[in-house]
Amino acid sequence: MQRKPKTKRTGPAYWAASVLVLVALQGCSRPDPLPQARSVEPSQAARGQPTQPVALDRVLFGMPRDSTVIEFKYAPAGMDGCFPRQAVIWGQQRSYNPPELQDTFFEAMNSAAVDVVGDPKRLFDAERERARALFRVAGQVTELKLVVCDDYNRFTSMRTNRYGGQSLIKLRWQVFSNLEQRVVYEIRTEGNAAQAPPSAAGLDMLVINAFAHAARNLANDAGFREAVSRLQRVEPSVPRPSRIELVRVAAHRGPIGDNIDAVRLATATIQTGSGHGSGFFVSRGGLLLTNFHVVGEARDVTVRLVNGRRLLARVLRVDRARDVALVQVEERNMTPLPVRETAAQIGETVFSIGTPLQGSLQSTVTRGIVSGFRGDSARGVNLIQSDVAVHPGSSGGPLMDQSGNVVALTVSGLGAVSAGRGTIGGTGIAFFVPIDEALRALGIELVGTAGFEREPTRR
């Protein structure tokens, strides 16, 4: 009888086994039964409390080296139907975050009424969905133990490549606040799983299902739920009107260098669960403009001011076609940028300010000229072209005239391009949404006399 070729296996348990060190059989006795993990029961009060969006960031397998991870059941000559195998010893630490664990975490949190991002059924815009997350969760596996039967057919004297048994996993969890930029909660949970009858996916399922039990225990923990629910709610200074009236701010005069302190105070970094972008205030009441692709599907974002303070902010309005968004921070008395109501001219000197590439580069100012005006036929919109240097993270920042008055919103820049066998660095091509079109897309109208400001009103 010809043996069938072995099925190629993938998944958490297979990966773990592939990087471990095999050692000799450890005695002739059967493995001890695994202890039962405690299950955390959810409270009705906790389930009724809405949480802020949460995302799984990573899972680190960090068991002690030389610890036994898999023990195999056996009896002399395999009389119990389990093939005698060597124990598997853990060999190294490694971060491992396959789709199976992401999906399992989502299901565990979702079943416990936690607002969790990463729905496996969402096939598009995954990054925009992930940007909603205000908290990131990471787990470190401190102990993983499987007691496994490597199924053995006594009549054919062959292994069946099916596995059954029990598992125990212990994790140390940390919850990181994107707003506060620190770990706000830490807890340890554990989980069990059983696999019967033996299955070809038995090793994988023992790991995944034990992880699911531990994740459910995390979701039901009262301290965890309190940690991801205790953000201050941002009350917008503007309800959702059909039109927002924004009182004009007095224009800056003189060279931008004379106004640079006010310009820097008016700009900010927008942080989401998937990265960062730039933005600027248009109201002392805390209204801020940025790009839609910066905030994505997020309801709340973090705004970092030039002095390093972080504020929670609510996304009030977006216009996807124009790629603009209106955001409200939780505080008032901000320094706004004046809006110039005359169009930019080709050849005019302009300045951009934003947070390119990384947060430490906040308030980077670059200079260029208006190169032209382009139409985006795919979206039916107009754009300003400039040679101002723009990099990832600059999106949403202002394009200003020589005095520091806003003429446009940064949208995108062309990066390095191939040239023969090498590359050319900056292309000197960037695109901006004219400020008048951005305001119109968001239903904002400038009113009143420059030099004073009142709370926005609606009609």
N, C-alpha and C positions, 0 to 999 in steps of 0.2 A: 504494500500500500504506500503510495507516494505522499510525502508530507506536503501540506499546503504551505506556500510561502507566508512568512510572517507579515502581518498587517503593520504598515508604518503608523506609529502613534505620535500624536502631538498633544500638548496640553500641560497644565501645571504639574501634575504628578510625573509625567514622562520627563519633562524638562528637569525637574528636581532630581530624578533618578539618574539622568544622564551626566550630571556634574558631580555625583557623589562617589565616594570610595567604597568599594566592596571589601568586606572582611570575612573571615572564616565564620562558620556556624557557631553561634554562641550557646553552647551547651545542648542538651538533649531534651530539656523540658519545654513545654508549650509556653508561649508568651502569656504574661499576666493580662487579665481583662483591663481595658482602659477605664479610667474613672469617668463618671458622668458629669458633663458640663452643666453648670447652673443656668437655667433659662430666666431671663429678666421679663417679668410680666408687665405689659403696658398699662398705664393708668388712663382712665377715660378722660380725666382733666387734661393730661398731657396731649392726648390725641386730638383734643378739641382746640389746642393752641396752635395757630399757624406758625410755621418756621420760615426762616429766610432760605434762599436757594443754596444748596450744598452740592459739592462735586467731589468724587474720589480722585485724588491726585496721584497716588502711587501706593504700591504694596512692596515692602522689603522683606525678603526671606532672610532673617538674621538669627537663625538658631545657632547655638554654640557648635563650633567645629568638633568633630568626633562624636557628636551625639547620634544615637540610633534613631533613624527616621522611619524605616519600614522593617517590621519583624514578620516572618512568615510562619503560619501554622504548619505543623507537619507531625507525622507519626512514622514509625518504622515502615519502610517500603511503601510509603504513601497510602496506607490503609484507610486513612480518613478522607481520601479524595483530594488531598492537598499536596502538591509537589514540594519536596524539601528544597529550600533556597537559602542562600546566604543573606544575612541581614544587610540593610543598606545604611551607610553611615554618611552623615552630612559633611560636605567638604569645603564649602565656601559660602560667603554672603553674596547676595545678588538682588538687585531691584527687578521685580517681575510684575508686570501689570497687563496680562493678556486680556482680550475682549471678554473672556469668560468671567473674570473677576469683576470687570467693570459692569457687565450686565447683571451679575449676581448682586453686587452692591446696590445697583439701581433698584432691582426688584425688592430687596430687603427694606430699603428706605421707603420706597413707594408704598409698600404694603403696610408700613407703619405711619402713613400720612405725613412723611417728611417731604418737603419740596426739594426734589433731587433732580439735577440735570444729568444728561447722558442717556436719554431714552433710546434703547437699541432699535426701536421701531421708527425713529426719526432718521430718514435716509439722507436728508439734505440739510445744509446750514448747521452742521454740528458745532462748528466753532462759534457761531453767533449764539447758539443755545448755551454753550459752555460759558460764554461771557456773562450769563445771568448770575453765576455763582458768587455769593458773598463770603462763603466759607469753603475751604478746601480741607479734605480729610486724608490723612496718610496713616497706613497701618504697618506695623512691624511684627512679623510672625516670630514670636520668641520660642515657641515649641510646636513641633508638628510630629505626630506619632500615628502610624498606621499599623494595624495588626491584620495581615492579609492572608487569604487562602489563594495560592496560585493553583487554580482548578486543574485537576488531574483525572483523566479517564482511565480507570483501573482495567477496563476491558481491552482498550487499545494500547495501553501503556504510553500514552502521549498526553502532553499538556494541551489544554484547550485554548490557551491565551485569553482566559477569562479570569477576572479577579473579584473576590468578595471579601467582606470583613468589616472592620470598624475603624474610625479615625477620631483623633482629638487634635484641635488646633487652639493655640492661645496667641492673642494679638495685643500689642500695645498701640493704642490709637492716639493721634494728636489732631486737634482741630485748629486750623489756622484762619484768622480773620483777615480778609483782604482789605478791610477798612483800617484796622488797627495795626496791620503788618506784624502780628505776633501770634504765638500759640495761646489760645484762650481756654483750652480744655484738654485734659488728658485722662485716659481711662484704660483699663485692661478688661477684655472680655474673652470668652472661650466658646467653643462650639464642638458638637459631636456630629457624626454621621455614621450610617450603616449601609452596607450594600449587600443585598441578598435578593435573588440568587446571584451568583457570579456573573459579571458582564465584561464584554470587551473594553468598555469604557470605565470599568470599575475603579481603577486607580484615580482617574480624573475626577469621577463623581465623589469619591471619598474626600478629596481635597476641597472641591467646589462646594459641596453640601455642608461640610464642616465650617467653611468660611462663611456660607450663607447664615448658618446658625449664629456665629459670632457677630456678624453684621446686624442681624435682627436684634441681638442683645444690645448692641450699641444704639440702634435706632430707638429702642424702648427705654434706654437709660434716662432718668429724669434730669441728671446733670447735663447730659449731651443736649437734650431738647431745650433746656434753658439757655445753654450757651449759643445755640444757633437761632434763638428767638428773641434775643434781648437787644436788638438794634433800635435806636430811636427812630420813630417814624418821621419822615420829612413831609411837612405840610406845605404844599406849594403856595407861593404868594399869588399865583394865578390859577383859578379853577380852569377846567377845560372849556374855554369859550370858543366861539366860532372865529373871533378875532381878538388878538392881544394888542393893546395899545402900550407902546413903550415910549416914554418921554425922552426926547433927544438929550444927549450929553454934549456939553461944550467941546468944540473941536480943539485938538492940540495945535499950538502955533510954534513956529521956529523949527530947528532941526531936531530929529528924533533923539539925538544925544541929550538934549535938554529935558526930554520927557521920558527917558528910558526907565526911570524908577517907577513911574506910574504905569508904563507899558508892562513892565515885569510883574507888578502887583496884579494886573488885570488878566494875566495868563495863568494857566493851570495845567496839570497833568491829570488825565482821566484814566483810572485803573479799573479793569474788569477782571473777571476770572480767567481770561485768555490772553491778556497782554495790557498794553497801554497806548494812549494817544494823547492829543493835545486839545486845548479848548481855551475860550476866553469869555470873560464876563461882559454882558451888554446891559446890565442893570445893577444898581446898588442893592436891589432886593434879592440878589443871588441867582439871577437867570444867566445861564451860560450856553454858548453855542459850541458845537463840535460836529463830527461826522456821524452819520448813521452806522457806517461800518466800524466805527470805534466802539459804540455802545452795543451794537448788535441787538439781540433780543432781551438784553438786561433790563430789568425794571429799576434796579438800584445800582449805582456805581460809586466808586471812591474818587473824590477830587482832592489832589494834593496841591496845596498852595505853594508859592515860591518860598515862603518861610518854613516849609516843611510840615505844616499842619495838614491833617487829613480830615476831610468832611464827608459825611454820607450825603448822597444826592439822589434824587428821583428823576428818571427820564419822563418828561412830560409829553413830548411830541416828537415824531420822526417823519421824515419824508424820504422814502427809499430811493425814488427816482432822482431826487436832487442830492441824495447822500448827505442830509443835514439832520441834526437833532437838537432839541431844546432841553436843557437839564436845569433842575432847581436844587441848589445846595441848602443845607439845613440852617445856615446862618444868613444874616442880612448885613448891610453896610459894607458891601464889597466895592472894589475899585473897578469901574467899567471902562471899556475902550470906546471912544467916540466913533460913530459910524459916518463915513463920508458918503454923501448922497449924490456926488458927481462921479461919472464913470472914469475908470483908469484909462490912460492913454498909452499907445505903443511908444516905447522908448522911455517911458517914465521910470524913475528910480523907485524901487519898492524894497521892503524889508519883510522878512518872515521870522517868527519866533515860535519855538515849540520845544518838544522833548524828543529829539531823534535817538533811535537805537536803544538807549537805556536811561533809567530814571535819573542817574547822576548827571546827565547832560541837560537837565531842565533849564529853560530860559535861554537856549542857544539862539543867537540872532545871526541871520545870514542876509546878504544883500544881492540884488540883481536888478534887472529891468523887465518891464512888460514886453514880451517878445511877440505876442499876437493874440488873436481871439479864435477859438476853435469851437466847432459844434460837435457834440457827441450824438451822432445819429441814432445809436442804439437806444439811448434814453431820451432823445429829443430835448437836450439841454445845451446851454452855452457854457464855455469854460474860458478862463484867462490862462494863457501860456506865459511862463516866465523861466528865466535861467537861474532863479533862486535855488540854492541847494535844498533838496527835500529828501528825507530818509524815512524808513519805517518808524513810526512813533510821532512824526511831525503832523500827521493827519489831524485835521480839526483846528489847527492853530491859525492865527490871523495872518493875512497878507496886508501890509500897511504902506501908506505913502511916506514921504520923507519926514513928516511930522509925527507919525504914529497913529494916524486915523485909519480905521479898517476899510479896505476896499474889496476884500475877498476872503474866502475860507480855503485853507489847504485841503486838497483832495488826494493827489497822488503825484509821484515822481517816477521817471524812468531811471532804473538803476544801471548796473554794468551791462554792456552788450558785447557780444563776441565780435572779434575782428581778426579773421584769419586764424592763426594758432593761439592768439592771446585774447585779452579782453581790454576794453576801454572802461575806465572807472565811472565817473559821473558823466551823464549825457547832457547836463545843462537844460533839461526839459522837465518842467513840472506844471501841474494843472491846478486851477483854483476855481471855486464857485463864486461868482460875483455876489457881494454881500446883499444887494437889493433883491436878487433872485432867491437867496437863502432865506431872507426874512419873509418874503412873499410866500414861499413854499410852506413855511411854518405858521402862516396866518398872523404875522407880526407887522404892525404898522407904527411908524415913528410919528409922534405927535408932540405938540407943545413947543416951548421955546427953549433953545439950548441954554444950559447954565443952571437948570434946576431939574429935579426929578421927583416924581411921586410914585406911589405904588401903581403897577399896571392895572388897567381896568378892562372890562370886557363889554362887548355889545352882542 
